[in-house]
C-alpha cells in the first residue's frame, strides 16, 4: 500500500514542517523517557486514507508505566486532488496528545495545521494548551511566557480565541490552565507564516520538555 501526497506546493511545504516538528518532539520525548530509565519508546504506525490514494499519515504512540500513561504524536495529510466534487484541496496537520503517568506532571495538547480549499487561499490553525491534573503555578507561568515568545505578534489574538475555544460553560471554567488558539490564520506573508508555525512548534516542544 502506498500513500500519495498532495500535489500542491504549499501543502508539500506544510507537510515538511509538520513532519519535522513530529520527529523533533518524538526524539525529545524518547530522550526524556530514557532519562527516567524507561526502555519503551514511541513506535510508528502508518495509516492510509482510502488505501492511500487520498493521503494518510504517520502516528507515533507510546504507553508505559513510568512516565507516559499514553502519548500520541500524529501527522496527517488528506487531499482530494482527484475529486472535483470535493471543496477541500488538502489538510495537513500535526496533532499531539501527551498524558503523563504522574498527576503532578501536566498534559499537553498541540495542533498545527495547514488547510487549502480549492476555491480560496489556505490558512493555518495553531493551537497549544497545558492541561494539568494538579496545577503548578510556576509551570503555568512558564508555559504562558513560552507562548508569548513563540508568537509575540499573535499572542493577544491567540489568547483571546483560546479563552473562547477552551471555555466550558457547564463547568464555569476553561480546559487547561494556559492556552493559545489561532484559527484561519493567513497574514498574507506565506514565508512569515511558515516561520511562525515552525517556531511555535519547536518552542512549545522545548518548553514542555523543560516543564516535565
N, C-alpha and C positions, 0 to 999 in steps of 0.2 A: 504494500500500500504506500502511495506517495502523496505527500502533502504539497499542494500547489499554492504558491504565494500570490498576493495581489499584484496586478500589473502596474499600478500607479507608482510613480517615482516617489511621491510624498509618503505613500503607505510603506514602501520599502525602507525609506529613511526612518520612519516611525518605528518599524519593526526592529531595525538595527539598534535604536535607542532602548527600547524596552527589553530586548534580549540582553543587551549589555547590563542594564540595571538588574535583571533577573540573576545573571551569573555573579554579579558583584555582591548582591545580597546573599545568595546561597553560599558563596565562598566565605563570606564573613560570618554567617551563621554556623557553618561547619567548623570553622576555626574556633568559634566560641564554644561549640559543643566539645571539641577536643580538650579545651582548657578545663572543662568541667569533668573530664575523664569519660565522656560518652563515646562509645565506639560506633554507634549507629549515626549515620548522616543522611542528608536528603538524597532520595533516589528519584530518577527521572522517569516520567511516564508520558508518552506521546499519545495524543488523541487526534481524531480526524472529523471534520465536518463533511457529511455526505461522501464518505470514503476518501476524503482529502481534496476533492475537486473544488470545494468551497473553503479550503483552508483547514485550520485546526490549531493545535498548539502543543506546548511542552509544559508539563506541570512537575515541579519538584516538591516532594512531600516527605514528611517525617513524623514519627511518633516515638517517643522514648519515655523513660521513667525518671530521668534526672533533670532535664532542662525544659524540653518541649512536650507539653501534653499533645499538641498537634500543630503542624505548620504546613502551609502551602504557599508556594511562590509560582504563580501561573502566568504564562504568556500565551496569548491567543491572537489569531488573525483570521477573521471571517470576511469573505468577499463574495461578490456576485457579478463578476466581470462578464460572465456568460449568460446572465439572465436579465433581459431587457425590462422585465416586469418589476424587478426589484428597484426601489428607490435608493437603497443603501448601496454605495460603492464598496466600501470596506470599513472594518472596525478593527483596530489594532490596540491591544491593551496588556498592561501589566496589572495583575491583581494579587495582593498578598494578604494572608491572614496568619498571624503568628500568635499562638496562645501558649505561654509558658506553663510549666507544671506547677511552679511555686506561685501562690496567690499574691505574694509580695512583689512579683515581677510583672509589669504591665504587658498587656497585649497591644499589638499594633495592627492597623488595617491601612493599606495604601493602594491607591489606584491611579494609574497614569495611562491615558489612552488618547488615540487619535482616530477621529471618525470622519469619513468622507461620504457625503451624499452625492449622487450622480448629477443633480441639478444645481448644487450650490457648493461653496467653498467648504473646506473642512474646519474642524475645531478640536481643541484639546480639552480633556477633563483631567484635572489634577486634584487628588484628594489624599489626605492622611489624617489619622486620628489616633490618639493614645487612649487606651481603654483599660485601666487597672481595676482589679477586684478590690484592692485596698490602695487608696491614693497615697502617693508620696509627693508632698508639695514641691520639693526641690526637683523631682523628675518632671513634674508638670511645667514648672518654670523653665527648665532646660529645654523641653520639647517645644514650648511656645517660642523661646528665643531662637531655636533652630528653624522654625517655620519663618520667622522674620528674616533670618539670614538667607534661607533658601529662596524666598520670593519676596524681597523687600518692597518692590513696587506694587505687588499684588496682594500683600498681606492683609490690608484692611478689607478689600473686597472678598478675599477668600475666607477670612474670619467671619464676616457678616453672612455670607452664603452658608458657611458651616454651621453657624448658630441656627439658621433656619432648617438646614437639611438634617442635622443630628438632633433636633428638638423632638422630645417625646411628650406631647401634651398630656396624655393619660397619666403619666408618672410625674409631671411637673419638673422635668429635668432633661438634660442632654445625654446622649450616648457618649461616653468618654469624658475626659477632663480637658483635652486640648485638641482642637481640630481645625482643618482647613479644607475648603471645598471650592474649586474654581470650575465652573460649568460653562460650556460653549465658548471657550476662550480662543480668540484669534485676534492678535494685536495688529495684524496687517504686515508684520515683520516676521516672515517664516523662520529665518535663521535665529532671531532672538527667541522666538517661541520654542524652538527645538532645544536651544541652550537652556532655557528655563526648565523644560521638562527633565532634561538630563541632570542639571544641577540640583533640582528639587529632589529627585530620587536618590542621588548619591548622598546628599546631606542628611536626608531623613534616615537612610540606612546607617550612616556613621553615628548619627545622634542616638538611634535606638540601640545599637550595639553598645555604645558607651553607657547608656542608662542601665541596660541589663548587667 
